[in-house]
Amino acid sequence: MDGAKHITKNIRYALAGEFLLAMLKFVSRRAFILLLGREYLGLNGLFTDVLSMLSLAELGFGVSITYSLYRPVAEGDTEMIKSLVRLYRRVYRAVGFVVLAAGLSLTPFLGFFVKEMPKDIPHIPLIYILNLANSGISYFFAYKSTLLYVHQKKYIETSIRVFVSLAAATAQIAVLFVTRNYLHYLYFSIAATVIQNAAVALKTDRLYPYLREKDVRPLPAESLREIGRNVRAMLLHRIGAVAVFNTDNLLISKFVGVATAGLYSNYMMIRGFLNLMVSAVFDAITPALGNLTATATDERRQTAFYRLHFFSAWLFGWMSICLCCLYDPFINLWLGEGYLLSKRAVFLIVANFYVNSMRTPVNNTKSVLGLFWEDRYKSVVEAIFNLAVSVILARRWGVEGILAGTLLSTLAFPFWCEPMVLCRRGLHISAKKYFTGYLIHLALTVWAGMATWLLCGMAEGFLWKSLLCAVIPNACYRIAYRQTEEFAFLKKTAKRVLQKYERRG
């Protein structure tokens, strides 16, 4: 199967799988809230963010190894692949033990992360430990799924994950209705994690039997030095990412309350669903981009990036408009008016979504080009700035202040630093063209968003608002972009995919 077919299959499986899982998660969240309440929901989101902070133990090693695998996979160098996988396995086993040990050491200090610990929830330390076990297990199997990803066969992992997750979520909903016991809910989560990872590992071993061979040569010293350098850089990037993206819930729990953190987690669940759908597309594209950049000229890399950036601007602009207009109507329909945040908070959530999503084409291209070192200190400065500003603003404006702090830290550092590094060091082009294009995309999105917002304000019912969100922004983009080369390429690609499906039909 060639690269284009792999990409199409990865996207098809991932989008279908994530959609099915999202529908079940929405049903599961509704049952969770009805049967357990807001405080359990807030506690669940809090522990998720605490455990995300422990992912710093991973040191960015996974991204570094993924980059190192692109060339040997493209060249069919199985000996090098075996050496890299063995290193990956050893490091991640150590990381798994470190995460579990560090997580256990935090157990006596859980009260620090919450403004007021819920008194009606029993066994809070045990709940945390079970969440920790569920998080730590995956580190012992991660190297297998990475190999599928680099070989552009992520659809295999997606199929396994969807099947196991559907079964587990169904069981979790059933056990909540029967027992209303959160501990039983977590037991099923752990079982699903073990089964999913074991199934992926077995399938990978069958596809690539050379992984079981014992004669594995040591990695060349040059490769080890390169990986070590990338790991040091990625550690700093990881610190920034965790401090920015995994602390909002913690800060809300600390300065506002765990119940409000539960409300915020509902918005994040919807945003997370969109992120998963987007990741499904970009995870399918990125390995092919990695294989391309391993052998391509600067001109081909530049063309690929411009097309990816154009696609991202259209996609994320449209999604942001949909979130602005449909966030509250959907949550009101799904959970009720008592689960809504303020309009300002919703706008800041959407603004953060847009700004951070627009970093995706830049960071994905940087990743496949191995540009980890050049802007490594940016992440540490961003992390410090984000925490300081968010804490200061939280004391005055609560949730809105925390979200504003996150947005300000992103605009102050990665917004301009990451594209500068990519343009100068990776693509060898002027960053002015990138920022000019970005501002044009943003202006069009604001204009299309205002038009859609006004029309949605005159519409009654969620379905009518959804229809307007589907039509108006895309019509605006279609009119504005119809003469561009990137639009012509996107249109040609879409036609080719549709014709392939028509021939199958």
VOGU-3710 file (C-alpha; in Angstrom, 3 decimals, decimal comma):
1> mdgakhitkn> 0,000/0,000/0,000  1,481/3,374/-1,009  1,678/6,497/1,140  -1,445/8,177/-0,260  -3,554/5,086/0,432  -2,140/4,865/3,949  -3,029/8,513/4,591  -6,581/8,063/3,293  -7,101/4,903/5,321  -5,659/6,477/8,487
11> iryalagefl> -7,953/9,488/8,145  -11,022/7,380/7,389  -10,518/5,035/10,320  -9,538/7,790/12,718  -12,444/10,123/11,922  -15,012/7,328/12,103  -13,478/5,919/15,272  -13,170/9,236/17,086  -16,734/10,162/16,134  -18,108/6,914/17,570
21> lamlkfvsrr> -16,056/7,303/20,731  -17,099/10,937/21,132  -20,790/10,073/20,896  -20,385/7,440/23,583  -18,318/9,831/25,735  -21,086/12,423/25,604  -23,597/9,805/26,730  -21,160/8,615/29,387  -20,548/12,187/30,639  -24,308/12,782/30,885
31> afilllgrey> -24,702/9,589/32,924  -21,651/10,490/35,026  -23,090/13,888/35,980  -26,590/12,576/36,652  -25,408/9,694/38,833  -22,326/11,166/40,548  -22,605/14,958/40,287  -20,442/17,991/39,536  -17,879/17,443/42,271  -16,922/13,976/41,009
41> lglnglftdv> -16,628/15,485/37,552  -14,374/18,261/38,808  -12,242/15,806/40,804  -11,851/13,605/37,735  -10,651/16,575/35,656  -8,314/17,726/38,424  -6,585/14,353/38,733  -6,260/14,142/34,953  -4,310/17,411/34,944  -2,184/16,435/37,956
51> lsmlslaelg> -1,176/13,228/36,186  -0,510/15,126/32,967  2,133/17,091/34,868  3,885/13,799/35,654  4,288/13,235/31,912  7,336/15,488/32,219  9,161/12,299/33,231  8,880/11,284/29,574  11,411/14,056/28,800  10,180/14,420/25,217
61> fgvsitysly> 11,907/11,147/24,402  8,994/9,841/22,319  9,064/12,770/19,878  12,842/12,459/19,524  12,676/8,738/18,749  9,788/9,265/16,331  11,911/11,772/14,399  14,863/9,345/14,427  12,677/6,560/13,005  11,525/8,439/9,884
71> rpvaegdtem> 14,687/7,906/7,850  15,323/4,194/8,661  11,650/3,418/8,005  11,755/5,280/4,677  14,951/3,417/3,743  13,870/0,017/5,101  16,808/-0,153/7,531  15,433/-2,793/9,929  18,663/-3,043/11,952  18,510/0,644/12,824
81> ikslvrlyrr> 14,797/0,339/13,616  15,508/-2,552/15,996  18,185/-0,547/17,775  15,955/2,503/18,175  12,996/0,432/19,377  15,119/-1,327/21,986  16,303/2,033/23,331  12,734/3,327/23,275  11,496/0,267/25,202  14,143/0,541/27,914
91> vyravgfvvl> 13,654/4,264/28,438  9,867/4,081/28,563  9,880/1,249/31,069  12,019/3,415/33,313  9,692/6,355/32,702  6,678/4,241/33,662  8,217/3,345/37,020  9,237/6,958/37,645  5,711/8,216/36,900  4,158/5,663/39,247
101> aaglsltpfl> 6,634/6,429/42,032  6,350/10,209/41,654  2,569/9,984/41,492  2,382/7,948/44,683  4,591/10,484/46,455  2,003/13,215/45,729  -0,833/11,326/47,442  -0,466/13,041/50,863  -0,541/16,498/49,225  -3,729/16,248/47,139
111> gffvkempkd> -5,464/18,873/49,289  -2,998/21,499/48,048  -4,509/21,401/44,555  -8,106/22,063/45,655  -9,630/25,194/47,183  -11,845/22,995/49,353  -11,665/19,196/49,216  -15,165/17,707/48,642  -16,401/16,133/51,869  -19,086/13,967/50,266
121> iphipliyil> -16,625/11,959/48,150  -15,114/8,939/49,952  -11,788/7,242/49,173  -10,257/10,257/47,408  -6,650/8,960/47,785  -7,684/5,582/46,320  -9,434/7,330/43,415  -6,243/9,229/42,708  -4,085/6,059/42,885  -6,373/4,229/40,442
131> nlansgisyf> -6,178/7,167/38,036  -2,401/7,087/38,440  -2,235/3,362/37,639  -4,367/3,884/34,539  -2,039/6,661/33,368  1,216/4,836/34,125  0,386/1,564/32,365  0,582/3,048/28,867  4,271/3,938/29,201  5,201/0,249/29,152
141> faykstllyv> 3,705/-0,249/25,669  4,087/3,160/23,948  6,973/2,175/21,675  4,798/-0,320/19,789  2,144/2,231/18,791  4,876/4,673/17,704  6,193/2,131/15,218  2,727/1,781/13,674  2,501/5,572/13,482  5,804/5,987/11,640
151> hqkkyietsi> 4,877/3,192/9,209  1,646/5,118/8,456  -0,482/2,302/9,902  -2,093/4,148/12,767  -5,474/2,890/11,562  -4,588/-0,447/13,176  -4,180/1,128/16,590  -7,321/3,199/16,007  -9,402/0,093/15,266  -8,206/-1,647/18,421
161> rvfvslaaat> -8,719/1,441/20,571  -12,233/2,037/19,267  -13,317/-1,561/19,842  -11,909/-1,720/23,383  -13,107/1,781/24,324  -16,649/1,150/23,122  -16,849/-2,017/25,197  -15,331/-0,318/28,244  -17,528/2,793/28,054  -20,658/0,668/27,739
171> aqiavlfvtr> -19,608/-1,339/30,798  -18,799/1,850/32,730  -22,208/3,375/32,044  -23,878/0,120/33,097  -21,888/-0,150/36,322  -22,687/3,471/37,239  -26,407/2,839/36,832  -26,211/-0,332/38,942  -23,776/0,710/41,700  -23,237/4,500/41,471
181> nylhylyfsi> -19,688/3,696/42,550  -16,849/5,664/40,942  -14,268/3,062/41,991  -15,946/0,410/39,835  -15,931/2,902/36,964  -12,154/3,257/37,334  -11,569/-0,506/37,502  -13,067/-0,830/34,013  -10,863/2,020/32,770  -7,725/0,246/33,959
191> aatviqnaav> -8,809/-3,066/32,431  -9,487/-1,344/29,088  -6,063/0,332/29,115  -4,283/-2,977/29,727  -6,255/-4,826/27,036  -5,829/-2,072/24,439  -2,081/-1,738/24,913  -1,520/-5,491/24,959  -3,526/-5,914/21,737  -1,540/-3,172/19,962
201> alktdrlypy> 1,731/-4,736/21,107  0,755/-8,203/19,833  -0,382/-6,834/16,464  2,838/-4,847/16,032  4,929/-7,936/16,768  3,025/-9,889/14,112  3,487/-7,158/11,500  7,179/-6,665/12,244  8,546/-10,014/13,484  12,107/-8,663/13,450
211> lrekdvrplp> 11,219/-6,819/16,665  11,425/-10,152/18,497  14,938/-10,857/17,257  17,618/-10,921/19,973  20,567/-9,814/17,847  20,213/-6,052/18,150  23,266/-3,943/17,466  24,090/-0,928/19,662  23,110/2,462/18,341  25,932/4,429/16,719
221> aeslreigrn> 27,451/7,073/18,972  26,397/9,797/16,539  22,735/8,710/16,737  22,859/8,612/20,534  24,298/12,124/20,632  21,583/13,412/18,317  18,827/11,753/20,365  20,326/13,084/23,595  20,465/16,605/22,189  16,857/16,390/21,004
231> vramllhrig> 15,709/14,968/24,340  17,291/17,863/26,231  15,520/20,320/23,964  12,202/18,460/24,108  12,283/18,391/27,911  12,144/22,182/27,890  9,338/22,101/25,327  7,452/19,590/27,493  7,772/21,827/30,547  6,205/24,684/28,614
241> avavfntdnl> 3,420/22,550/27,159  2,442/21,034/30,513  2,609/24,369/32,342  0,379/26,038/29,751  -2,085/23,337/28,696  -2,438/21,221/31,843  -2,671/23,803/34,604  -5,916/25,655/33,850  -8,028/23,000/35,586  -5,594/22,939/38,500
251> liskfvgvat> -5,755/26,714/38,886  -9,548/26,751/38,640  -9,765/24,033/41,313  -7,338/25,966/43,517  -8,676/29,517/43,149  -12,344/29,050/42,165  -13,483/25,582/43,231  -13,700/21,986/42,102  -17,359/22,339/41,017  -16,448/25,157/38,598
261> aglysnymmi> -13,582/23,031/37,353  -16,227/20,434/36,518  -18,134/22,982/34,409  -14,930/23,947/32,640  -14,155/20,280/31,942  -17,401/19,982/29,952  -16,221/22,708/27,589  -12,816/21,041/27,433  -14,440/17,717/26,587  -16,058/19,238/23,500
271> rgflnlmvsa> -12,836/20,996/22,579  -10,986/17,746/23,224  -13,289/15,933/20,798  -12,412/18,457/18,094  -8,725/18,126/18,938  -8,968/14,347/18,570  -10,633/14,664/15,171  -7,985/17,147/14,058  -5,198/14,963/15,436  -6,614/12,052/13,491
281> vfdaitpalg> -6,119/13,999/10,266  -2,697/15,397/11,137  -1,456/12,094/12,559  -2,246/10,574/9,176  -0,453/13,350/7,282  2,611/13,876/9,494  4,402/10,533/8,909  4,146/11,084/5,157  5,479/14,599/5,675  8,320/13,116/7,701
291> nltatatder> 9,209/10,702/4,938  9,045/13,566/2,434  11,336/15,868/4,411  13,869/13,077/4,856  14,600/13,219/1,118  12,912/16,312/-0,392  14,304/19,643/-1,583  13,599/22,955/0,184  11,127/23,923/-2,526  9,012/20,792/-1,991
301> rqtafyrlhf> 9,097/21,286/1,776  7,946/24,887/1,399  5,085/23,899/-0,898  3,981/21,154/1,496  4,028/23,549/4,429  2,045/26,295/2,667  -0,625/23,790/1,710  -0,762/22,420/5,251  -1,002/25,928/6,716  -3,797/26,885/4,322
311> fsawlfgwms> -5,755/23,743/5,175  -5,251/24,452/8,899  -6,395/28,073/8,616  -9,631/27,034/6,914  -10,293/24,105/9,262  -9,467/25,831/12,551  -11,172/29,059/11,548  -14,379/27,193/10,771  -14,163/25,155/13,996  -13,617/28,295/16,067
321> iclcclydpf> -16,671/29,970/14,542  -18,726/26,853/15,288  -17,538/26,845/18,904  -18,401/30,534/19,369  -21,924/30,056/18,068  -22,736/26,533/19,273  -20,853/25,973/22,553  -23,598/27,223/24,886  -26,574/25,963/22,837  -25,056/22,473/22,751
331> inlwlgegyl> -24,223/22,344/26,487  -27,682/23,709/27,304  -29,218/20,956/25,164  -26,861/18,290/26,541  -26,673/19,105/30,269  -28,862/22,143/30,991  -28,421/25,871/31,699  -26,847/25,222/35,102  -23,680/23,975/33,398  -22,825/27,125/31,420
341> lskravfliv> -19,831/29,425/31,931  -19,917/33,170/31,258  -19,840/34,504/27,701  -16,398/36,030/28,276  -15,024/32,705/29,493  -16,411/30,946/26,417  -14,844/33,538/24,107  -11,460/33,054/25,798  -11,753/29,268/25,485  -12,386/29,672/21,750
351> anfyvnsmrt> -9,562/32,196/21,347  -7,154/29,805/23,047  -8,381/27,002/20,805  -7,768/29,005/17,632  -4,344/30,376/18,565  -3,022/27,032/19,764  -4,555/25,042/16,907  -2,884/27,342/14,385  0,443/26,247/15,861  -0,218/22,695/14,616
361> pvnntksvlg> 1,164/22,981/11,059  4,206/24,857/12,351  5,003/22,408/15,148  4,317/19,320/13,042  6,688/20,574/10,359  9,290/21,520/12,962  8,986/18,057/14,460  9,584/16,152/11,232  12,520/18,456/10,451  14,013/17,799/13,880
371> lfwedryksv> 13,972/21,467/14,939  13,789/20,886/18,685  16,905/22,694/19,860  16,621/26,165/18,396  13,717/27,514/20,518  14,104/25,279/23,569  14,269/28,087/26,160  11,098/29,680/24,863  8,986/27,015/26,568  10,468/27,571/30,019
381> veaifnlavs> 9,960/31,339/29,831  6,418/30,779/28,541  5,654/28,408/31,436  6,854/30,860/34,083  5,018/33,760/32,434  1,788/31,746/32,093  1,686/30,615/35,719  2,553/34,052/37,080  0,011/35,941/34,949  -2,725/33,317/35,391
391> vilarrwgve> -2,373/33,342/39,196  -2,431/37,148/39,343  -5,479/37,393/37,060  -7,229/34,452/38,788  -7,335/36,366/42,056  -9,206/39,197/40,350  -11,299/37,591/37,589  -11,455/33,895/38,463  -11,912/31,541/35,504  -11,733/34,368/32,968
401> gilagtllst> -8,427/35,571/34,408  -6,882/32,105/34,193  -7,955/31,710/30,561  -6,717/35,216/29,714  -3,328/34,355/31,234  -3,052/31,285/29,014  -3,887/33,324/25,905  -1,423/36,086/26,770  1,434/33,631/27,357  0,817/31,985/23,976
411> lafpfwcepm> 0,770/35,314/22,138  3,855/36,552/23,993  6,141/33,656/23,086  5,266/30,650/20,840  3,006/32,664/18,512  6,006/34,391/16,924  9,008/32,320/18,068  8,026/28,938/16,594  7,293/30,226/13,063  10,533/32,238/13,088
421> vlcrrglhis> 12,568/29,117/13,838  10,741/27,050/11,228  11,048/29,665/8,485  14,702/30,505/9,113  16,143/27,105/10,085  13,860/24,613/8,385  12,207/26,085/5,300  14,744/28,835/4,560  12,103/31,444/3,758  11,172/34,840/5,167
431> akkyftgyli> 8,874/34,723/8,194  7,138/37,866/6,896  5,189/35,843/4,332  3,989/33,449/7,039  2,785/36,202/9,394  1,155/38,139/6,561  -0,766/35,032/5,559  -1,686/34,342/9,189  -3,165/37,821/9,652  -5,124/37,530/6,404
441> hlaltvwagm> -6,559/34,176/7,543  -7,400/35,654/10,955  -9,114/38,730/9,493  -11,237/36,551/7,221  -12,164/34,285/10,132  -13,220/37,270/12,269  -15,324/38,665/9,428  -16,963/35,298/8,680  -17,452/34,705/12,403  -19,256/38,012/12,940
451> atwllcgmae> -21,590/37,315/10,028  -22,337/33,817/11,316  -22,849/35,052/14,901  -25,380/37,687/13,796  -27,351/35,198/11,706  -27,279/32,582/14,465  -28,648/35,192/16,856  -31,743/35,445/14,668  -32,151/31,659/14,337  -34,162/29,461/16,687
461> gflwksllca> -33,050/25,984/17,644  -29,729/24,172/17,689  -30,212/22,534/14,272  -30,780/25,825/12,462  -27,752/27,376/14,147  -25,678/24,329/13,172  -26,788/24,631/9,561  -25,773/28,289/9,448  -22,380/27,424/10,964  -21,861/24,769/8,323
471> vipnacyria> -22,747/27,023/5,386  -21,825/30,661/6,117  -18,124/30,389/7,128  -17,280/27,886/4,401  -19,009/30,033/1,786  -16,930/33,020/2,940  -13,707/30,992/2,724  -14,678/29,594/-0,674  -15,234/33,054/-2,116  -12,065/34,538/-0,612
481> yrqteefafl> -9,693/31,674/-1,458  -11,027/30,533/-4,838  -8,054/31,960/-6,820  -5,254/30,588/-4,622  -2,937/27,695/-5,551  -3,531/26,092/-2,161  -7,282/26,031/-2,714  -6,808/24,497/-6,159  -4,662/21,746/-4,623  -7,182/21,108/-1,842
491> kktakrvlqk> -10,028/20,968/-4,325  -8,116/18,574/-6,585  -7,265/16,317/-3,657  -10,887/16,256/-2,461  -12,102/15,355/-5,968  -9,576/12,541/-6,216  -10,703/11,070/-2,899  -14,388/11,341/-3,834  -13,806/9,697/-7,227  -12,019/6,812/-5,523
501> yerrg> -14,985/6,228/-3,240  -17,424/6,472/-6,174  -15,468/3,782/-8,027  -15,626/1,580/-4,926  -19,357/2,137/-4,721
//
